[in-house]
Amino acid sequence: MTFELTKEYLEEIEKAVEARDEIQLRTAMEELYPADISSILYELDTEPAHYLFSLLDTEIGAEILANIDEADRRRFLSDFSSSEIARYIEVFDSDDAVDLLKEQPIQVREEVIGLLQDREQARFIIDLLPYDEDVAGGLMQKELVKANVNWTVNECIEEIRKQAEDVEKVYAVYVVDDDQTLVGLISLKNLVLARKNTKIGNIYDEDIHYVETFRPIEEVTEIMQRYDLEAIPVVNVQKRLLGRITIDDILDVVTEKAEEDIQAISGITGEVEEDDNLWEQVKARLPWLIVGVIGSLMAATVIRFFEGELTKVAALALFIPIMGSTGGNVGIQTASLIVQALADKTGLEISWKDRLLKIVAIASLNGVIIGILAGVYVLIFSETQLFWVVSLSLLAVVLLASFMGTITPLILNRFGINPAVASGPFITTANDLVGIGTYFLIAHFLLNI
């Protein structure tokens, strides 16, 4: 049954917290999933939320902390002592533990590591802390199941039972030699079906995908998506097995990247959180707004340059908005497809000649249809002399906007700039100028004014 947080239910929780009714609160929380409890914590003030959270089982609390937003978690944990944080770090996966600790002040970070009773967990965290967040080492977790190539199947299964206690999800068993060098993997199915005295060296699969610790996250994501991997081992430059990256971590990266692209498309630069101060929010939005204003002023300059034409044929002003908006829409559509193709490395295998021809063909067909529709409107509701001006202008605008939408992301990508930015105000502003300028030039020549 799906949980629904109502005002009445929240008031009951708040009253129970105020009365410090542990029995009622524990009973209520036992019936809920961690995600449902998170929604309640979001609605409570800091002190009541802290109290309610302290009543939860450690595993439930750890799962909640591992999955809430970074900014919310940092704010929530600001009132926690180092010993309280250590309590939850004990049951975290090593990669999640490192993510949480990197959000804390250095003093708190060191105190928490020193308070950990599980010294293996402490060692895992210390090993992972130096890695940057944007490389494979910063995303990997140390918990995994591995087997020596010289073991028998029976020895391997016994070792799995021991190792799997600390591993939440076992996708496969990684096979290493005596130097801990990764040599392959064996699926759980093949392991179960093999005879117990069979050597692992005789049944493991040497064909294995892996990444080094220094590989960029984008490259790791591409490999896992391309080969449909649920997990991928991480090795050092000597190919010694250090950890693994699981699909849930990759999904987090993909989601975060999508959010960044949405912000870029919206004309927002940098990372913006709800709790950022006023100036940070302004700085994130202001750059592209300035670009938009400058573009609008330039468009006004273009219109002023053709002021004589407007004076002679006032009806030309009626169709200025459609030129700018059509160019902007077409440019964003085209740029979005190019950005998608850039993200999917296999998407650009089509030759540039074929790609440009296809873009021209699509733009020409769309332009003809849009031009005819607008031309019919002109014949019915406006001056008939503008039929060819409006129709040909829209065709030209669609073709030029498609071209701009194609080359702009490619140029930005070439210079190492996020091409998603090209789908935002830059494309819209550029096509406003192109659309309006093209419209008036065509009107100037066709109407002889």
ABEGO torsion letter per residue (X at the ends): XBBBBBAAAAAAAAAAAAAGBAAAAAAAAAABBAAAAAAAAAABBAAAAAAAAAABBAAAAAAAAAABBAAAAAAAAAABBAAAAAAAAAABBAAAAAAAAAABBAAAAAAAAAABABAAAAAAAAAAAABBAABAAAABBABBBBBBAABBAAAAAAAAAAAAAABABBABBBBBBAAGBBAEBBBAAAAAABBAABBAAAABBABBBBBBAABBAAAAAAAAAAAGBABBBBBBAAGBBABBBBAAAAAAAAAAAAAAAAAAAAGBBEBBBAABBAAAAAAAAAAAAAAAAAAAAAAAAAAAAAAAAAAABAAAAAAAAAAAAAAAAAAAAAAAAAAAAAABAAAAABBAAAAAAAAAAAAAAAAAAAAAAAAAAAAAABBAAAAAAAAAAAAAAAAAAAAAAAAAAAAAAAAGBBAAAAABAAAAAAAAAAAAAAAAAAAAAAAGX
